[in-house]
């Protein structure tokens, strides 16, 4: 009886973990051919975080700007709605949008030059 319950618990835990890991996966930003910026929109819950990745080469500059209906969404819990990164290494660069207030919608624009 105990082994059977443990097995069920184990299976449920694995399913929940795999669903959670997909839920929190970063979203790739894709740029249209010939474009150096892209805009994405979404909804974010109270206290939520949504992360994006974009490929960039060393020496490029990544700029991100976020706006929201509530005005309370920011980049990397910085309190700022814009962010600039001088890319030190080639590869994926991350930008996270944080919401410290009630659920709202947002728009994020990322440029790489």
Biopython code that builds the backbone (N, CA, C, O; Angstrom):
import numpy as np
from Bio.PDB.StructureBuilder import StructureBuilder

atoms = [
    (1, "UNK", "N", (0.825, -1.189, 0.000)),
    (1, "UNK", "CA", (0.000, 0.000, 0.000)),
    (1, "UNK", "C", (0.876, 1.262, 0.000)),
    (1, "UNK", "O", (0.648, 2.175, -0.795)),
    (2, "UNK", "N", (1.887, 1.315, 0.899)),
    (2, "UNK", "CA", (2.758, 2.478, 1.001)),
    (2, "UNK", "C", (3.543, 2.692, -0.298)),
    (2, "UNK", "O", (3.690, 3.826, -0.754)),
    (3, "UNK", "N", (4.047, 1.601, -0.894)),
    (3, "UNK", "CA", (4.807, 1.698, -2.138)),
    (3, "UNK", "C", (3.930, 2.248, -3.262)),
    (3, "UNK", "O", (4.394, 3.052, -4.071)),
    (4, "UNK", "N", (2.684, 1.828, -3.317)),
    (4, "UNK", "CA", (1.761, 2.278, -4.344)),
    (4, "UNK", "C", (1.502, 3.788, -4.211)),
    (4, "UNK", "O", (1.483, 4.499, -5.217)),
    (5, "UNK", "N", (1.303, 4.281, -2.986)),
    (5, "UNK", "CA", (1.071, 5.704, -2.760)),
    (5, "UNK", "C", (2.326, 6.511, -3.087)),
    (5, "UNK", "O", (2.235, 7.591, -3.670)),
    (6, "UNK", "N", (3.481, 5.998, -2.719)),
    (6, "UNK", "CA", (4.732, 6.680, -3.026)),
    (6, "UNK", "C", (4.923, 6.794, -4.540)),
    (6, "UNK", "O", (5.328, 7.842, -5.043)),
    (7, "UNK", "N", (4.634, 5.725, -5.250)),
    (7, "UNK", "CA", (4.764, 5.729, -6.707)),
    (7, "UNK", "C", (3.834, 6.774, -7.324)),
    (7, "UNK", "O", (4.254, 7.512, -8.215)),
    (8, "UNK", "N", (2.583, 6.852, -6.873)),
    (8, "UNK", "CA", (1.631, 7.849, -7.393)),
    (8, "UNK", "C", (2.137, 9.263, -7.112)),
    (8, "UNK", "O", (2.089, 10.133, -7.981)),
    (9, "UNK", "N", (2.621, 9.480, -5.892)),
    (9, "UNK", "CA", (3.159, 10.789, -5.537)),
    (9, "UNK", "C", (4.343, 11.144, -6.440)),
    (9, "UNK", "O", (4.446, 12.278, -6.909)),
    (10, "UNK", "N", (5.219, 10.196, -6.680)),
    (10, "UNK", "CA", (6.396, 10.407, -7.518)),
    (10, "UNK", "C", (5.991, 10.784, -8.945)),
    (10, "UNK", "O", (6.559, 11.712, -9.519)),
    (11, "UNK", "N", (5.035, 10.091, -9.512)),
    (11, "UNK", "CA", (4.567, 10.368, -10.876)),
    (11, "UNK", "C", (3.942, 11.759, -10.943)),
    (11, "UNK", "O", (4.200, 12.513, -11.881)),
    (12, "UNK", "N", (3.126, 12.097, -9.959)),
    (12, "UNK", "CA", (2.492, 13.417, -9.939)),
    (12, "UNK", "C", (3.542, 14.510, -9.817)),
    (12, "UNK", "O", (3.441, 15.539, -10.485)),
    (13, "UNK", "N", (4.547, 14.304, -8.979)),
    (13, "UNK", "CA", (5.609, 15.289, -8.806)),
    (13, "UNK", "C", (6.371, 15.509, -10.109)),
    (13, "UNK", "O", (6.689, 16.648, -10.449)),
    (14, "UNK", "N", (6.663, 14.452, -10.832)),
    (14, "UNK", "CA", (7.376, 14.577, -12.115)),
    (14, "UNK", "C", (6.537, 15.354, -13.121)),
    (14, "UNK", "O", (7.062, 16.217, -13.825)),
    (15, "UNK", "N", (5.252, 15.062, -13.199)),
    (15, "UNK", "CA", (4.363, 15.768, -14.131)),
    (15, "UNK", "C", (4.307, 17.253, -13.780)),
    (15, "UNK", "O", (4.431, 18.101, -14.664)),
    (16, "UNK", "N", (4.124, 17.572, -12.513)),
    (16, "UNK", "CA", (4.059, 18.974, -12.098)),
    (16, "UNK", "C", (5.365, 19.700, -12.367)),
    (16, "UNK", "O", (5.350, 20.855, -12.791)),
    (17, "UNK", "N", (6.491, 19.045, -12.129)),
    (17, "UNK", "CA", (7.788, 19.661, -12.384)),
    (17, "UNK", "C", (7.980, 19.946, -13.868)),
    (17, "UNK", "O", (8.478, 21.012, -14.232)),
    (18, "UNK", "N", (7.597, 19.020, -14.720)),
    (18, "UNK", "CA", (7.784, 19.235, -16.161)),
    (18, "UNK", "C", (6.869, 20.342, -16.669)),
    (18, "UNK", "O", (7.275, 21.116, -17.536)),
    (19, "UNK", "N", (5.656, 20.436, -16.157)),
    (19, "UNK", "CA", (4.754, 21.522, -16.547)),
    (19, "UNK", "C", (5.309, 22.851, -16.058)),
    (19, "UNK", "O", (5.295, 23.834, -16.798)),
    (20, "UNK", "N", (5.797, 22.895, -14.827)),
    (20, "UNK", "CA", (6.341, 24.127, -14.266)),
    (20, "UNK", "C", (7.578, 24.585, -15.031)),
    (20, "UNK", "O", (7.740, 25.783, -15.267)),
    (21, "UNK", "N", (8.436, 23.678, -15.416)),
    (21, "UNK", "CA", (9.648, 24.070, -16.120)),
    (21, "UNK", "C", (9.328, 24.633, -17.493)),
    (21, "UNK", "O", (10.035, 25.522, -17.965)),
    (22, "UNK", "N", (8.278, 24.141, -18.152)),
    (22, "UNK", "CA", (7.868, 24.702, -19.429)),
    (22, "UNK", "C", (7.240, 26.066, -19.232)),
    (22, "UNK", "O", (7.424, 26.954, -20.065)),
    (23, "UNK", "N", (6.504, 26.251, -18.152)),
    (23, "UNK", "CA", (5.850, 27.515, -17.868)),
    (23, "UNK", "C", (6.871, 28.621, -17.662)),
    (23, "UNK", "O", (6.627, 29.759, -18.063)),
    (24, "UNK", "N", (8.000, 28.320, -17.053)),
    (24, "UNK", "CA", (8.989, 29.319, -16.727)),
    (24, "UNK", "C", (10.110, 29.413, -17.756)),
    (24, "UNK", "O", (11.103, 30.099, -17.512)),
    (25, "UNK", "N", (9.984, 28.762, -18.866)),
    (25, "UNK", "CA", (11.029, 28.814, -19.889)),
    (25, "UNK", "C", (11.068, 30.210, -20.516)),
    (25, "UNK", "O", (10.036, 30.863, -20.671)),
    (26, "UNK", "N", (12.269, 30.650, -20.872)),
    (26, "UNK", "CA", (12.429, 31.937, -21.532)),
    (26, "UNK", "C", (11.839, 31.876, -22.933)),
    (26, "UNK", "O", (11.860, 30.832, -23.585)),
    (27, "UNK", "N", (11.319, 32.996, -23.381)),
    (27, "UNK", "CA", (10.743, 33.110, -24.716)),
    (27, "UNK", "C", (11.764, 33.777, -25.628)),
    (27, "UNK", "O", (12.313, 34.826, -25.291)),
    (28, "UNK", "N", (12.016, 33.170, -26.774)),
    (28, "UNK", "CA", (12.987, 33.721, -27.717)),
    (28, "UNK", "C", (12.359, 34.860, -28.505)),
    (28, "UNK", "O", (11.243, 34.750, -29.012)),
    (29, "UNK", "N", (13.105, 35.960, -28.597)),
    (29, "UNK", "CA", (12.695, 37.089, -29.426)),
    (29, "UNK", "C", (13.318, 36.886, -30.795)),
    (29, "UNK", "O", (14.529, 36.704, -30.919)),
    (30, "UNK", "N", (12.496, 36.919, -31.800)),
    (30, "UNK", "CA", (12.964, 36.735, -33.176)),
    (30, "UNK", "C", (12.788, 38.048, -33.932)),
    (30, "UNK", "O", (11.740, 38.688, -33.861)),
    (31, "UNK", "N", (13.824, 38.429, -34.650)),
    (31, "UNK", "CA", (13.801, 39.653, -35.423)),
    (31, "UNK", "C", (13.441, 39.328, -36.869)),
    (31, "UNK", "O", (13.936, 38.357, -37.440)),
    (32, "UNK", "N", (12.580, 40.146, -37.449)),
    (32, "UNK", "CA", (12.241, 39.974, -38.862)),
    (32, "UNK", "C", (13.502, 40.214, -39.687)),
    (32, "UNK", "O", (14.378, 40.980, -39.285)),
    (33, "UNK", "N", (13.589, 39.557, -40.837)),
    (33, "UNK", "CA", (14.759, 39.676, -41.696)),
    (33, "UNK", "C", (15.044, 41.141, -42.014)),
    (33, "UNK", "O", (14.166, 41.877, -42.464)),
    (34, "UNK", "N", (16.289, 41.548, -41.773)),
    (34, "UNK", "CA", (16.710, 42.908, -42.043)),
    (34, "UNK", "C", (16.363, 43.904, -40.950)),
    (34, "UNK", "O", (16.661, 45.091, -41.083)),
    (35, "UNK", "N", (15.741, 43.448, -39.874)),
    (35, "UNK", "CA", (15.345, 44.340, -38.776)),
    (35, "UNK", "C", (16.288, 44.162, -37.584)),
    (35, "UNK", "O", (16.823, 43.075, -37.365)),
    (36, "UNK", "N", (16.488, 45.233, -36.821)),
    (36, "UNK", "CA", (17.345, 45.162, -35.641)),
    (36, "UNK", "C", (16.552, 45.324, -34.345)),
    (36, "UNK", "O", (17.134, 45.376, -33.262)),
    (37, "UNK", "N", (15.215, 45.404, -34.455)),
    (37, "UNK", "CA", (14.398, 45.499, -33.251)),
    (37, "UNK", "C", (13.128, 44.657, -33.429)),
    (37, "UNK", "O", (12.696, 44.358, -34.542)),
    (38, "UNK", "N", (12.562, 44.298, -32.293)),
    (38, "UNK", "CA", (11.331, 43.513, -32.281)),
    (38, "UNK", "C", (10.522, 43.921, -31.056)),
    (38, "UNK", "O", (11.081, 44.295, -30.025)),
    (39, "UNK", "N", (9.204, 43.843, -31.182)),
    (39, "UNK", "CA", (8.306, 44.188, -30.077)),
    (39, "UNK", "C", (7.435, 42.988, -29.766)),
    (39, "UNK", "O", (6.884, 42.354, -30.667)),
    (40, "UNK", "N", (7.314, 42.680, -28.478)),
    (40, "UNK", "CA", (6.442, 41.606, -28.009)),
    (40, "UNK", "C", (5.502, 42.188, -26.968)),
    (40, "UNK", "O", (5.845, 43.140, -26.267)),
    (41, "UNK", "N", (4.315, 41.607, -26.873)),
    (41, "UNK", "CA", (3.324, 42.031, -25.889)),
    (41, "UNK", "C", (2.860, 40.827, -25.109)),
    (41, "UNK", "O", (2.918, 39.696, -25.591)),
    (42, "UNK", "N", (2.400, 41.078, -23.898)),
    (42, "UNK", "CA", (1.904, 39.982, -23.093)),
    (42, "UNK", "C", (1.166, 40.480, -21.873)),
    (42, "UNK", "O", (0.975, 41.680, -21.678)),
    (43, "UNK", "N", (0.760, 39.535, -21.066)),
    (43, "UNK", "CA", (0.110, 39.830, -19.792)),
    (43, "UNK", "C", (0.970, 39.246, -18.692)),
    (43, "UNK", "O", (1.604, 38.206, -18.870)),
    (44, "UNK", "N", (0.989, 39.926, -17.548)),
    (44, "UNK", "CA", (1.810, 39.490, -16.438)),
    (44, "UNK", "C", (1.016, 39.646, -15.148)),
    (44, "UNK", "O", (0.363, 40.664, -14.919)),
    (45, "UNK", "N", (1.085, 38.625, -14.318)),
    (45, "UNK", "CA", (0.343, 38.624, -13.062)),
    (45, "UNK", "C", (1.052, 39.408, -11.969)),
    (45, "UNK", "O", (2.199, 39.827, -12.125)),
    (46, "UNK", "N", (0.356, 39.594, -10.877)),
    (46, "UNK", "CA", (0.906, 40.273, -9.721)),
    (46, "UNK", "C", (2.180, 39.567, -9.253)),
    (46, "UNK", "O", (2.169, 38.361, -9.008)),
    (47, "UNK", "N", (3.264, 40.311, -9.132)),
    (47, "UNK", "CA", (4.532, 39.728, -8.697)),
    (47, "UNK", "C", (5.167, 38.819, -9.726)),
    (47, "UNK", "O", (6.096, 38.080, -9.400)),
    (48, "UNK", "N", (4.690, 38.852, -10.964)),
    (48, "UNK", "CA", (5.174, 37.937, -11.993)),
    (48, "UNK", "C", (6.459, 38.394, -12.653)),
    (48, "UNK", "O", (6.869, 39.550, -12.546)),
    (49, "UNK", "N", (7.079, 37.448, -13.336)),
    (49, "UNK", "CA", (8.292, 37.703, -14.108)),
    (49, "UNK", "C", (8.190, 36.917, -15.401)),
    (49, "UNK", "O", (7.831, 35.740, -15.403)),
    (50, "UNK", "N", (8.516, 37.595, -16.516)),
    (50, "UNK", "CA", (8.570, 36.951, -17.822)),
    (50, "UNK", "C", (9.941, 37.269, -18.404)),
    (50, "UNK", "O", (10.340, 38.432, -18.464)),
    (51, "UNK", "N", (10.662, 36.233, -18.834)),
    (51, "UNK", "CA", (12.009, 36.437, -19.367)),
    (51, "UNK", "C", (12.061, 36.111, -20.857)),
    (51, "UNK", "O", (11.389, 35.201, -21.342)),
    (52, "UNK", "N", (12.867, 36.869, -21.552)),
    (52, "UNK", "CA", (13.074, 36.717, -22.989)),
    (52, "UNK", "C", (14.564, 36.571, -23.259)),
    (52, "UNK", "O", (15.388, 37.037, -22.472)),
    (53, "UNK", "N", (14.908, 35.934, -24.356)),
    (53, "UNK", "CA", (16.301, 35.855, -24.796)),
    (53, "UNK", "C", (16.383, 36.276, -26.254)),
    (53, "UNK", "O", (15.464, 36.057, -27.043)),
    (54, "UNK", "N", (17.515, 36.888, -26.585)),
    (54, "UNK", "CA", (17.779, 37.283, -27.962)),
    (54, "UNK", "C", (19.266, 37.082, -28.218)),
    (54, "UNK", "O", (20.097, 37.377, -27.358)),
    (55, "UNK", "N", (19.591, 36.590, -29.375)),
    (55, "UNK", "CA", (20.988, 36.383, -29.736)),
    (55, "UNK", "C", (21.651, 37.691, -30.129)),
    (55, "UNK", "O", (21.071, 38.500, -30.853)),
    (56, "UNK", "N", (22.877, 37.892, -29.644)),
    (56, "UNK", "CA", (23.647, 39.089, -29.989)),
    (56, "UNK", "C", (25.119, 38.714, -30.049)),
    (56, "UNK", "O", (25.548, 37.720, -29.462)),
    (57, "UNK", "N", (25.889, 39.533, -30.774)),
    (57, "UNK", "CA", (27.329, 39.300, -30.886)),
    (57, "UNK", "C", (28.087, 40.258, -29.984)),
    (57, "UNK", "O", (27.606, 41.350, -29.680)),
    (58, "UNK", "N", (29.265, 39.850, -29.560)),
    (58, "UNK", "CA", (30.128, 40.702, -28.747)),
    (58, "UNK", "C", (30.344, 42.032, -29.463)),
    (58, "UNK", "O", (30.579, 42.061, -30.671)),
    (59, "UNK", "N", (30.265, 43.116, -28.726)),
    (59, "UNK", "CA", (30.451, 44.443, -29.297)),
    (59, "UNK", "C", (29.149, 45.133, -29.669)),
    (59, "UNK", "O", (29.137, 46.346, -29.880)),
    (60, "UNK", "N", (28.056, 44.390, -29.754)),
    (60, "UNK", "CA", (26.768, 44.999, -30.050)),
    (60, "UNK", "C", (26.175, 45.597, -28.773)),
    (60, "UNK", "O", (26.638, 45.316, -27.668)),
    (61, "UNK", "N", (25.148, 46.424, -28.944)),
    (61, "UNK", "CA", (24.435, 47.016, -27.818)),
    (61, "UNK", "C", (22.983, 46.554, -27.860)),
    (61, "UNK", "O", (22.300, 46.703, -28.872)),
    (62, "UNK", "N", (22.524, 45.990, -26.746)),
    (62, "UNK", "CA", (21.136, 45.561, -26.607)),
    (62, "UNK", "C", (20.407, 46.628, -25.796)),
    (62, "UNK", "O", (20.852, 47.006, -24.713)),
    (63, "UNK", "N", (19.300, 47.103, -26.320)),
    (63, "UNK", "CA", (18.468, 48.078, -25.626)),
    (63, "UNK", "C", (17.065, 47.507, -25.503)),
    (63, "UNK", "O", (16.513, 46.987, -26.472)),
    (64, "UNK", "N", (16.486, 47.604, -24.300)),
    (64, "UNK", "CA", (15.131, 47.120, -24.058)),
    (64, "UNK", "C", (14.329, 48.226, -23.388)),
    (64, "UNK", "O", (14.825, 48.932, -22.510)),
    (65, "UNK", "N", (13.074, 48.361, -23.821)),
    (65, "UNK", "CA", (12.165, 49.331, -23.242)),
    (65, "UNK", "C", (10.823, 48.648, -23.017)),
    (65, "UNK", "O", (10.318, 47.956, -23.901)),
    (66, "UNK", "N", (10.243, 48.842, -21.827)),
    (66, "UNK", "CA", (8.961, 48.231, -21.504)),
    (66, "UNK", "C", (7.961, 49.312, -21.109)),
    (66, "UNK", "O", (8.312, 50.303, -20.470)),
    (67, "UNK", "N", (6.721, 49.099, -21.501)),
    (67, "UNK", "CA", (5.634, 49.963, -21.060)),
    (67, "UNK", "C", (4.469, 49.066, -20.661)),
    (67, "UNK", "O", (4.333, 47.951, -21.163)),
    (68, "UNK", "N", (3.632, 49.561, -19.755)),
    (68, "UNK", "CA", (2.508, 48.754, -19.284)),
    (68, "UNK", "C", (1.302, 49.643, -19.012)),
    (68, "UNK", "O", (1.422, 50.858, -18.848)),
    (69, "UNK", "N", (0.148, 49.011, -18.970)),
    (69, "UNK", "CA", (-1.075, 49.747, -18.675)),
    (69, "UNK", "C", (-1.021, 50.339, -17.277)),
    (69, "UNK", "O", (-1.502, 51.450, -17.053)),
    (70, "UNK", "N", (-0.440, 49.604, -16.333)),
    (70, "UNK", "CA", (-0.393, 50.060, -14.942)),
    (70, "UNK", "C", (0.765, 51.010, -14.675)),
    (70, "UNK", "O", (0.742, 51.759, -13.699)),
    (71, "UNK", "N", (1.778, 50.983, -15.537)),
    (71, "UNK", "CA", (2.975, 51.782, -15.303)),
    (71, "UNK", "C", (3.879, 51.201, -14.229)),
    (71, "UNK", "O", (4.832, 51.854, -13.805)),
    (72, "UNK", "N", (3.593, 49.975, -13.780)),
    (72, "UNK", "CA", (4.353, 49.361, -12.685)),
    (72, "UNK", "C", (5.213, 48.184, -13.137)),
    (72, "UNK", "O", (5.778, 47.478, -12.301)),
    (73, "UNK", "N", (5.318, 47.967, -14.433)),
    (73, "UNK", "CA", (6.162, 46.895, -14.949)),
    (73, "UNK", "C", (7.531, 47.484, -15.235)),
    (73, "UNK", "O", (7.643, 48.583, -15.779)),
    (74, "UNK", "N", (8.570, 46.750, -14.869)),
    (74, "UNK", "CA", (9.933, 47.232, -15.026)),
    (74, "UNK", "C", (10.837, 46.108, -15.504)),
    (74, "UNK", "O", (10.423, 44.952, -15.579)),
    (75, "UNK", "N", (12.067, 46.456, -15.824)),
    (75, "UNK", "CA", (13.028, 45.481, -16.309)),
    (75, "UNK", "C", (13.953, 45.085, -15.168)),
    (75, "UNK", "O", (14.559, 45.947, -14.532)),
    (76, "UNK", "N", (14.066, 43.789, -14.904)),
    (76, "UNK", "CA", (14.983, 43.237, -13.895)),
    (76, "UNK", "C", (14.801, 43.845, -12.503)),
    (76, "UNK", "O", (15.800, 44.102, -11.831)),
    (77, "UNK", "N", (13.591, 44.080, -12.050)),
    (77, "UNK", "CA", (13.356, 44.635, -10.713)),
    (77, "UNK", "C", (14.181, 45.892, -10.448)),
    (77, "UNK", "O", (14.462, 46.223, -9.296)),
    (78, "UNK", "N", (14.563, 46.582, -11.500)),
    (78, "UNK", "CA", (15.450, 47.734, -11.369)),
    (78, "UNK", "C", (14.693, 49.013, -11.026)),
    (78, "UNK", "O", (15.289, 49.994, -10.580)),
    (79, "UNK", "N", (13.404, 48.997, -11.233)),
    (79, "UNK", "CA", (12.628, 50.212, -11.086)),
    (79, "UNK", "C", (12.645, 51.037, -12.361)),
    (79, "UNK", "O", (12.007, 52.087, -12.442)),
    (80, "UNK", "N", (13.378, 50.555, -13.357)),
    (80, "UNK", "CA", (13.525, 51.270, -14.627)),
    (80, "UNK", "C", (12.688, 50.611, -15.719)),
    (80, "UNK", "O", (12.428, 49.408, -15.681)),
    (81, "UNK", "N", (12.277, 51.411, -16.681)),
    (81, "UNK", "CA", (11.524, 50.874, -17.816)),
    (81, "UNK", "C", (12.386, 50.766, -19.066)),
    (81, "UNK", "O", (11.901, 50.368, -20.125)),
    (82, "UNK", "N", (13.668, 51.121, -18.945)),
    (82, "UNK", "CA", (14.587, 50.927, -20.071)),
    (82, "UNK", "C", (15.891, 50.341, -19.540)),
    (82, "UNK", "O", (16.241, 50.492, -18.370)),
    (83, "UNK", "N", (16.596, 49.667, -20.448)),
    (83, "UNK", "CA", (17.797, 48.925, -20.072)),
    (83, "UNK", "C", (18.724, 48.891, -21.271)),
    (83, "UNK", "O", (18.278, 48.671, -22.397)),
    (84, "UNK", "N", (20.006, 49.107, -21.040)),
    (84, "UNK", "CA", (21.002, 49.031, -22.103)),
    (84, "UNK", "C", (22.134, 48.125, -21.639)),
    (84, "UNK", "O", (22.605, 48.227, -20.507)),
    (85, "UNK", "N", (22.566, 47.233, -22.536)),
    (85, "UNK", "CA", (23.653, 46.300, -22.239)),
    (85, "UNK", "C", (24.651, 46.330, -23.375)),
    (85, "UNK", "O", (24.287, 46.117, -24.532)),
    (86, "UNK", "N", (25.905, 46.593, -23.054)),
    (86, "UNK", "CA", (26.980, 46.432, -24.028)),
    (86, "UNK", "C", (27.377, 44.965, -23.974)),
    (86, "UNK", "O", (27.882, 44.499, -22.953)),
    (87, "UNK", "N", (27.161, 44.251, -25.036)),
    (87, "UNK", "CA", (27.328, 42.799, -25.065)),
    (87, "UNK", "C", (28.812, 42.439, -25.035)),
    (87, "UNK", "O", (29.583, 42.830, -25.912)),
    (88, "UNK", "N", (29.191, 41.684, -24.004)),
    (88, "UNK", "CA", (30.588, 41.272, -23.830)),
    (88, "UNK", "C", (30.914, 39.961, -24.528)),
    (88, "UNK", "O", (32.057, 39.734, -24.924)),
    (89, "UNK", "N", (29.917, 39.098, -24.680)),
    (89, "UNK", "CA", (30.156, 37.792, -25.292)),
    (89, "UNK", "C", (29.007, 37.459, -26.240)),
    (89, "UNK", "O", (27.856, 37.819, -25.995)),
    (90, "UNK", "N", (29.338, 36.780, -27.302)),
    (90, "UNK", "CA", (28.325, 36.394, -28.284)),
    (90, "UNK", "C", (27.460, 35.271, -27.727)),
    (90, "UNK", "O", (27.942, 34.382, -27.025)),
    (91, "UNK", "N", (26.183, 35.330, -28.052)),
    (91, "UNK", "CA", (25.249, 34.312, -27.597)),
    (91, "UNK", "C", (23.955, 34.940, -27.106)),
    (91, "UNK", "O", (23.686, 36.117, -27.344)),
    (92, "UNK", "N", (23.168, 34.140, -26.424)),
    (92, "UNK", "CA", (21.881, 34.609, -25.935)),
    (92, "UNK", "C", (22.044, 35.597, -24.787)),
    (92, "UNK", "O", (22.823, 35.378, -23.860)),
    (93, "UNK", "N", (21.295, 36.680, -24.871)),
    (93, "UNK", "CA", (21.250, 37.692, -23.824)),
    (93, "UNK", "C", (19.829, 37.689, -23.263)),
    (93, "UNK", "O", (18.865, 37.530, -24.012)),
    (94, "UNK", "N", (19.701, 37.859, -21.973)),
    (94, "UNK", "CA", (18.407, 37.749, -21.305)),
    (94, "UNK", "C", (17.876, 39.111, -20.881)),
    (94, "UNK", "O", (18.630, 39.979, -20.441)),
    (95, "UNK", "N", (16.564, 39.280, -21.020)),
    (95, "UNK", "CA", (15.859, 40.467, -20.538)),
    (95, "UNK", "C", (14.607, 39.972, -19.837)),
    (95, "UNK", "O", (13.791, 39.269, -20.433)),
    (96, "UNK", "N", (14.454, 40.343, -18.555)),
    (96, "UNK", "CA", (13.282, 39.921, -17.780)),
    (96, "UNK", "C", (12.411, 41.115, -17.445)),
    (96, "UNK", "O", (12.904, 42.189, -17.101)),
    (97, "UNK", "N", (11.111, 40.909, -17.552)),
    (97, "UNK", "CA", (10.113, 41.916, -17.228)),
    (97, "UNK", "C", (9.493, 41.521, -15.899)),
    (97, "UNK", "O", (8.995, 40.404, -15.759)),
    (98, "UNK", "N", (9.515, 42.430, -14.911)),
    (98, "UNK", "CA", (8.981, 42.159, -13.578)),
    (98, "UNK", "C", (7.801, 43.067, -13.289)),
    (98, "UNK", "O", (7.784, 44.232, -13.685)),
    (99, "UNK", "N", (6.815, 42.517, -12.592)),
    (99, "UNK", "CA", (5.629, 43.275, -12.218)),
    (99, "UNK", "C", (5.486, 43.259, -10.705)),
    (99, "UNK", "O", (5.312, 42.198, -10.106)),
    (100, "UNK", "N", (5.557, 44.409, -10.099)),
    (100, "UNK", "CA", (5.479, 44.491, -8.647)),
    (100, "UNK", "C", (4.082, 44.866, -8.154)),
    (100, "UNK", "O", (3.868, 44.979, -6.947)),
    (101, "UNK", "N", (3.141, 45.057, -9.056)),
    (101, "UNK", "CA", (1.781, 45.445, -8.676)),
    (101, "UNK", "C", (0.780, 44.460, -9.266)),
    (101, "UNK", "O", (1.128, 43.317, -9.562)),
    (102, "UNK", "N", (-0.458, 44.902, -9.436)),
    (102, "UNK", "CA", (-1.531, 44.048, -9.932)),
    (102, "UNK", "C", (-1.325, 43.612, -11.365)),
    (102, "UNK", "O", (-0.554, 44.219, -12.109)),
    (103, "UNK", "N", (-2.021, 42.555, -11.746)),
    (103, "UNK", "CA", (-1.914, 42.004, -13.101)),
    (103, "UNK", "C", (-2.166, 43.093, -14.138)),
    (103, "UNK", "O", (-3.017, 43.964, -13.955)),
    (104, "UNK", "N", (-1.412, 43.025, -15.224)),
    (104, "UNK", "CA", (-1.524, 44.047, -16.263)),
    (104, "UNK", "C", (-0.982, 43.499, -17.583)),
    (104, "UNK", "O", (-0.431, 42.399, -17.631)),
    (105, "UNK", "N", (-1.142, 44.269, -18.637)),
    (105, "UNK", "CA", (-0.536, 43.923, -19.927)),
    (105, "UNK", "C", (0.681, 44.833, -20.137)),
    (105, "UNK", "O", (0.782, 45.905, -19.540)),
    (106, "UNK", "N", (1.592, 44.383, -20.989)),
    (106, "UNK", "CA", (2.824, 45.135, -21.229)),
    (106, "UNK", "C", (3.261, 44.976, -22.671)),
    (106, "UNK", "O", (2.806, 44.081, -23.383)),
    (107, "UNK", "N", (4.160, 45.868, -23.089)),
    (107, "UNK", "CA", (4.798, 45.794, -24.390)),
    (107, "UNK", "C", (6.302, 45.988, -24.174)),
    (107, "UNK", "O", (6.728, 46.938, -23.518)),
    (108, "UNK", "N", (7.093, 45.079, -24.732)),
    (108, "UNK", "CA", (8.555, 45.134, -24.619)),
    (108, "UNK", "C", (9.149, 45.255, -26.015)),
    (108, "UNK", "O", (8.832, 44.473, -26.912)),
    (109, "UNK", "N", (10.013, 46.248, -26.183)),
    (109, "UNK", "CA", (10.739, 46.413, -27.437)),
    (109, "UNK", "C", (12.217, 46.187, -27.171)),
    (109, "UNK", "O", (12.799, 46.803, -26.278)),
    (110, "UNK", "N", (12.823, 45.294, -27.957)),
    (110, "UNK", "CA", (14.237, 44.973, -27.824)),
    (110, "UNK", "C", (14.935, 45.313, -29.142)),
    (110, "UNK", "O", (14.485, 44.916, -30.217)),
    (111, "UNK", "N", (16.036, 46.053, -29.040)),
    (111, "UNK", "CA", (16.843, 46.406, -30.207)),
    (111, "UNK", "C", (18.261, 45.930, -29.994)),
    (111, "UNK", "O", (18.786, 45.992, -28.882)),
    (112, "UNK", "N", (18.882, 45.457, -31.058)),
    (112, "UNK", "CA", (20.289, 45.064, -31.011)),
    (112, "UNK", "C", (20.981, 45.738, -32.203)),
    (112, "UNK", "O", (20.598, 45.547, -33.357)),
    (113, "UNK", "N", (21.992, 46.517, -31.890)),
    (113, "UNK", "CA", (22.712, 47.266, -32.955)),
    (113, "UNK", "C", (24.202, 47.113, -32.769)),
    (113, "UNK", "O", (24.981, 47.659, -33.550)),
]
sb = StructureBuilder()
sb.init_structure("model")
sb.init_model(0)
sb.init_chain("A")
sb.init_seg("    ")
for serial, (resi, resn, name, xyz) in enumerate(atoms, 1):
    if name == "N":
        sb.init_residue(resn, " ", resi, " ")
    sb.init_atom(name, np.array(xyz, "f"), 0.0, 1.0, " ", f" {name:<3s}", serial, name[0])
structure = sb.get_structure()
